[in-house]
């Protein structure tokens, strides 16, 4: 395998996983605000979102990249590779019990759905800028 293709695949995965962290954190905040019985006010939802986003974009992104890498090393069959990756996502996600496990599963699910979408750097930058903008607006309320 040539290093250019490997580097390109890593960059593509990194862009997708940043957007995955954004989207899966929204899903996580919604799940725990509605089904979890947590405060569903704007501040409660935003706090849940930003807390999860910080974990997802740091620890979750690295754990997901590692899970995908190790699953590719273990198996060449797509179904087996996906199962192994899910198991590793759950293993790394179980660190803080239920909440982080739900976050890891939603991260894995959104990531797999986004593999069908071509994501460019402009999309990543706009999405991150929107998150920062909303955060700044909520801080000033």
N, C-alpha and C positions, 0 to 999 in steps of 0.2 A: 504494500500500500504506500502510495507516495505521500510525503509530508504535507504537500499543498492541499490535497483532498482532506487529510486529517485536520489541518488547521481550519479549513473552510467549514468542515462539519462541526467543529467545536464552536466557532463563531456563530453558526446558525443555531446550534443548541443553546448557546448563551443568550442570544436575542429572544428565542422562544421562551426560555425559562424565566427571563426577567418579566416578560408579559404574563407568563403563567403565574408568577408571584403576585402580580397586580390583580389578575382576575380571580385566582383562587382565594386570595385574601378577602375579596368582596363576597364570594360564596361562603367562606368561613364565617365572616361577620354576620351575614344574613342567617345562616343556620343557627348560630348561637344566640342571635338576637331574637329570633322568632321561636325556634323549637327549644332552645336552651333556657328560656325564661329569663334571659338577661335583659337589662335596660335597653329598650328599643328607641330611645330618644336619639336625636341626631348626634349628640355628644357620646352616648353609649355606643352607638353603631360605629362612629368614627374612631373612638378609642379602641374598640375591638379590631377594627380594620387595620389601623396603624400599628398596633402591637403585633398582630399576626404578620403584617407586611414586613416589619423589621426582621422577624425571625425567618420568614419565608425567603426574603431576598438575600439573607446572609447564610444562615445554617441550612435552610431548605434547598437553596440553589446549589450549594456545594454538595450536599448529601444526594441530591437528585442526579447531578452530573456523575458522581461516584457510582451511584446505583446503576445508572445506565451503562457506564463504562465496565463495571464488573460483570453485569449481565451479558454484555457483548463478549467478554473474555470467556465466560463459562459456557455459553451456548450459541450456536449459529442459527438454530431454529427460532423463527419469529415468536411463536406462541410461548415456547419455553422461556425465551429471553424476556418477554413481557411479564410473565409470571414471576420470574426471578427478580426483575426490577421492582415489581409491586411489593414483593416480600421485603426487599431491602428498604424501599420507601417506608413501609410499615414499621420495620425494625428501627430505622432512624427516627421515625415519627413517634414512636412510643416512649420517647425520652421523658415527656411531661404528661404521660398517660392519655386520657381520652381527648382532651383538647388538641394536643399536638398530633395525635393519631388521625383525628378528623381532618386536620390541616394537611397532613401528609397524603391522605387518600384523595382529598380534593385537589391538591397540587398534582398528583400523579394523573388523575382523570382529566383535568384541564390541559395538562401538558400533552397528553396523548391526543386529545381533540385538536389542539393547536398544531400538531405535526402536519396536518392537512392544509395549513394556512402558511403562505409565504410572508414572513415578517422581516421588514427592513429596519435599518437603524432609525429612520425618521419616525416610524411607528413607536419604537421603544422610547425615543426622546420625547415625543408628544405625550405619550402615556405617563411617563415619569414627571413631565412638567405639569400635567393636569393633577397628579397626585400631590405634588408640592404646592401648587396653587390652591387647591382645596384645603390643604393643611394650614397654609398661611391665613386663608380666609377664616377658617374655624378658630385659629388662635386669636384672631382679632375680635371675636364675638364676645 
